Amino acid sequence: MSTARRRAPARSGAPVRSRALRTASRRYPVVAVVAAAAAVLGLIGIHDPGPAGPGQAAAAVRRIEQSPPPPLFPDAEVRAWSARLAEQRRAADALYARWRAGHGTVRDDPAFVRWAANHVPDPPSAAERAAGLGQARRLARTRTAAGRAAAAWLAAHGEQDIWRLYLDDQRELLPRAEGEAARDRLDAALQLAGTIGVRLAGHYRQPYPFVLDPALRPDPAATRDTGCACAYPAAPAVRSSAAVAVLTALAPRRAAEYRWMQVQVVHARLYTADHLTGDLLAGVLLGSLVGDYIRAADSAGKSRA
């Protein structure tokens, strides 16, 4: 087992332990400038990573090694999210208990997709979305170059890459068969989360905040996303929350680190006006439900997906 492997990014300011990331960190000023420029130019749009496949983990590792994280959002700025995300996780746990009571732990993906889609709450009312849009406007007035850089990095890597890197780190401590099974669970969670999220987004057809108010993203590149009214539930929140559920079951002692990164991913999408708070909370609920389903699935069960 190699001891010279990379480690997933920890909280801002923490030392980077990977040789590859230490080398890449010498280019940090350039990386930060590029990330900030991407945010300014509106390159933080919807990211659809597609289905899992061979080499996904290695590719994710390479991408992060080539673009190590800038300082992410300070804890004081994102602290309010923690309690709200915990509430959504508890709601997801309760929903999963209902599914399990009626279906057990053998995977039946087609049935679960239909069931989960029917149990995610409807989007907030027009009045609630208007209030959320006001929050997005207030937050937009506080944006900084550092915040844009953090948001750009989280948009690029927060849906899949960072979670595959965390898993790659954990697999170093597991026998090969267990590590491969853990990788398969993460792949399944990310893919199933994406499937249900896309289904619901197409059903609800909720526009992005920057479409409702173009001043929130006053750049030509933002118009590329105006044709997709698929803000609810927020895909980054769905996938990152599914990943956190799977990874936490694998390494409970690292739960706080995973949830801290989840908060970062969620906040970034509000920061850039890609989603409203209601979009993001619904995504956390759905993703956590998917993660519960995948991590508890009977290993002997067969998916009919």
C-alpha atoms as one frame of an Amber mdcrd trajectory, in Angstrom:
protein
   0.000   0.000   0.000   1.549   3.266  -1.103   2.182   5.939   1.510   2.902
   8.684  -1.023  -0.711   9.206  -2.027  -2.594  12.461  -2.238  -5.020  13.556
   0.448  -8.341  15.305  -0.032  -8.372  19.037   0.644  -9.110  19.869   4.247
 -10.398  23.108   5.715  -8.994  26.368   4.434  -5.583  27.066   5.866  -4.849
  23.426   6.687  -1.526  22.055   5.397  -1.647  20.095   2.160  -0.041  16.697
   2.663   0.129  15.412  -0.890   3.374  15.716  -2.849   1.388  16.394  -6.000
  -0.716  19.060  -4.322   2.355  20.649  -2.750   3.871  20.944  -6.224   0.653
  22.347  -7.628   0.335  24.797  -4.742   3.426  26.634  -5.988   1.188  27.780
  -8.835  -1.450  28.978  -6.386  -1.478  32.659  -7.470  -2.156  31.589 -11.055
  -4.824  29.089  -9.978  -6.590  31.700  -7.890  -6.553  34.234 -10.714  -7.932
  31.695 -13.180 -10.660  30.620 -10.759 -11.636  34.226 -10.075 -11.720  34.972
 -13.780 -13.983  31.989 -14.368 -16.412  33.331 -11.811 -16.369  36.833 -13.262
 -16.952  35.529 -16.782 -19.897  33.422 -15.663 -18.256  30.055 -16.113 -19.963
  28.640 -13.047 -23.029  27.326 -14.885 -24.725  23.973 -14.549 -22.297  21.084
 -14.515 -23.576  17.695 -15.633 -20.809  15.191 -14.884 -22.612  12.306 -16.600
 -22.643   8.669 -15.543 -19.852   6.979 -13.644 -17.318   4.901 -15.503 -13.839
   3.384 -15.310 -11.113   5.807 -14.342 -13.453   8.391 -12.816 -11.574   8.448
  -9.507  -8.170   8.822 -11.157  -9.481  11.596 -13.389 -10.954  13.414 -10.389
  -7.651  13.161  -8.540  -5.767  14.573 -11.527  -8.156  17.480 -11.925  -7.820
  18.528  -8.298  -4.050  18.051  -8.290  -3.880  20.319 -11.339  -6.184  22.879
  -9.719  -5.775  22.792  -5.931  -8.372  24.673  -3.913  -8.089  28.363  -3.125
  -9.125  29.410   0.385 -12.770  28.434   0.663 -15.544  30.337   2.427 -14.734
  31.199   6.063 -16.677  29.311   8.702 -18.374  32.488   9.929 -19.911  33.014
   6.503 -21.353  29.516   6.121 -22.115  28.543   9.719 -25.872  29.100   9.405
 -26.100  26.318   6.829 -25.035  23.564   9.231 -28.257  23.383  11.225 -30.430
  23.638   8.109 -28.588  20.827   6.359 -28.756  18.677   9.491 -32.529  19.190
   9.542 -32.796  17.999   5.931 -30.663  14.934   6.716 -32.989  14.024   9.588
 -36.001  14.424   7.319 -34.305  12.184   4.747 -33.568   9.560   7.399 -37.248
   9.527   8.366 -38.292   9.171   4.719 -35.836   6.348   4.186 -37.238   4.537
   7.239 -40.646   4.610   5.524 -39.184   3.204   2.296 -37.326   0.488   4.156
 -40.395  -0.527   6.150 -42.217  -1.286   2.939 -39.384  -2.512   0.714 -36.537
  -3.787   2.877 -32.917  -3.257   1.855 -32.769  -5.088  -1.459 -32.156  -2.552
  -4.199 -34.995  -1.852  -6.586 -33.830   1.308  -8.323 -36.817   1.832 -10.660
 -39.262   1.605  -7.752 -37.080   3.809  -5.569 -36.776   6.473  -8.282 -40.563
   6.691  -8.538 -41.026   6.647  -4.761 -38.374   9.276  -4.055 -39.668  11.572
  -6.797 -43.095  11.458  -5.161 -41.771  12.276  -1.703 -39.639  15.350  -2.389
 -41.695  18.408  -1.379 -43.065  20.704  -4.054 -41.063  23.897  -4.713 -41.622
  26.837  -2.374 -44.539  29.149  -3.075 -44.175  32.220  -5.271 -43.956  34.390
  -2.158 -41.249  32.200  -0.656 -39.261  32.242  -3.897 -39.572  36.027  -4.014
 -38.129  36.201  -0.503 -35.338  33.842  -1.563 -34.591  36.060  -4.536 -34.242
  39.003  -2.175 -31.709  37.008  -0.150 -29.757  36.233  -3.334 -29.703  39.942
  -4.233 -28.381  40.895  -0.806 -25.689  38.239  -0.970 -24.681  39.341  -4.470
 -23.827  42.786  -3.137 -21.238  41.260  -0.790 -19.306  39.222  -3.380 -15.533
  39.483  -3.319 -12.743  38.221  -5.562 -11.894  35.589  -2.940 -15.510  34.472
  -2.749 -15.749  34.200  -6.533 -12.590  32.110  -6.621 -13.927  29.775  -3.936
 -17.275  29.468  -5.709 -15.610  28.747  -9.058 -13.498  25.933  -7.581 -16.470
  24.438  -5.751 -18.584  24.602  -8.908 -15.889  22.767 -10.852 -15.199  20.051
  -8.270 -18.020  20.001  -5.696 -20.468  17.675  -7.422 -18.182  14.692  -7.931
 -14.425  15.267  -7.931 -13.923  16.105  -4.276 -15.993  13.132  -3.141 -14.100
  10.725  -5.383 -10.865  12.125  -3.962 -12.097  11.625  -0.408 -13.015   8.037
  -1.268  -9.678   7.420  -2.969  -8.037   8.540   0.252 -10.165   6.168   2.347
  -9.580   3.204   0.040  -5.910   3.274   1.023  -6.994   1.952   4.418  -9.225
  -0.852   3.138  -8.651  -4.285   1.656  -8.959  -4.155  -2.113 -12.371  -5.833
  -2.321 -13.839  -3.524   0.315 -12.359  -0.489  -1.397 -13.860  -1.470  -4.726
 -17.247  -2.060  -3.110 -17.071   1.382  -1.514 -16.225   2.926  -4.879 -19.205
   1.149  -6.446 -21.512   2.497  -3.732 -20.326   6.050  -4.286 -20.705   5.686
  -8.059 -24.218   4.302  -7.599 -25.212   7.109  -5.224 -23.936   9.847  -7.529
 -25.591   8.353 -10.582 -28.935   7.646  -8.909 -28.967  11.104  -7.315 -28.427
  12.622 -10.744 -31.182  10.513 -12.298 -33.843  11.513  -9.774 -32.674  15.122
  -9.667 -32.965  15.491 -13.438 -36.409  13.884 -13.405 -37.694  16.319 -10.785
 -36.039  19.354 -12.362 -37.759  18.565 -15.647 -41.062  18.179 -13.854 -40.974
  21.375 -11.801 -39.272  23.637 -14.380 -38.092  26.227 -11.870 -35.915  29.002
 -13.385 -32.518  29.940 -12.021 -32.348  33.098  -9.894 -30.084  34.833 -12.411
 -32.767  34.240 -15.063 -35.401  35.845 -12.863 -33.034  38.757 -12.227 -30.234
  39.050 -14.851 -28.480  41.622 -12.670 -27.446  38.750 -10.399 -25.155  37.422
 -13.155 -24.525  40.399 -15.487 -22.348  38.606 -18.013 -22.987  37.272 -21.517
 -21.981  33.709 -20.601 -24.883  33.452 -18.134 -27.334  33.377 -21.025 -26.139
  29.871 -21.960 -28.114  28.457 -19.018 -31.355  30.369 -19.606 -32.818  27.588
 -21.715 -32.815  25.125 -18.805 -35.431  25.839 -16.164 -34.076  23.167 -13.843
 -33.136  24.904 -10.615 -35.256  22.725  -8.289 -33.895  20.634  -6.706 -30.318
  21.907  -6.953 -28.156  19.247  -8.615 -24.929  20.114  -6.727 -26.756  19.738
  -3.412 -28.312  16.442  -4.525 -25.040  14.817  -5.574 -22.869  16.175  -2.777
 -25.403  15.107  -0.136 -25.655  11.588  -1.556 -21.870  11.362  -1.469 -21.688
  12.598   2.128 -24.155   9.917   3.257 -22.080   7.156   1.647 -18.705   8.475
   2.799 -19.886   9.081   6.357 -20.984   5.457   6.640 -17.523   4.426   5.452
 -15.560   6.738   7.753 -17.786   8.069  10.579 -14.884   9.836  12.277 -14.516
  12.080   9.216 -18.184  13.047   9.138 -17.492  16.607  10.282 -14.999  17.147
   7.462 -17.387  15.795   4.833 -20.259  17.902   6.113 -18.080  20.994   6.188
 -17.298  20.473   2.519 -20.990  19.848   1.794 -21.804  23.230   3.356 -19.165
  24.842   1.139 -20.653  23.298  -2.013 -24.185  24.353  -1.085 -23.260  27.904
  -0.122 -21.303  28.409  -3.340 -24.431  27.909  -5.436 -26.372  30.511  -3.466
 -23.374  32.840  -3.641 -23.357  32.743  -7.446 -27.181  32.995  -7.721 -27.412
  29.640  -9.461 -29.947  28.474  -6.879 -32.173  29.778  -4.128 -32.099  28.423
  -0.593 -35.222  26.318  -1.190 -33.634  24.685  -4.250 -30.577  23.776  -2.217
 -32.425  22.421   0.821 -34.573  20.205  -1.397 -31.385  18.946  -3.020 -29.900
  18.086   0.366 -33.066  16.194   1.310 -33.128  14.177  -1.910 -29.392  13.480
  -1.951 -29.396  12.355   1.675 -32.327  10.044   0.946 -30.473   8.512  -1.993
 -27.369   8.078   0.134 -29.353   6.323   2.851 -30.833   3.962   0.264 -27.499
   3.067  -1.327 -25.485   2.626   1.842 -28.107   0.404   3.465 -28.787  -1.710
   0.382 -28.348  -5.430   0.829 -25.113  -6.370  -0.922 -26.818  -9.509  -2.192
 -29.715  -7.586  -3.671 -29.988  -6.973  -7.386 -30.807  -3.646  -8.920 -33.366
  -3.667 -11.694 -32.184  -0.299 -12.989
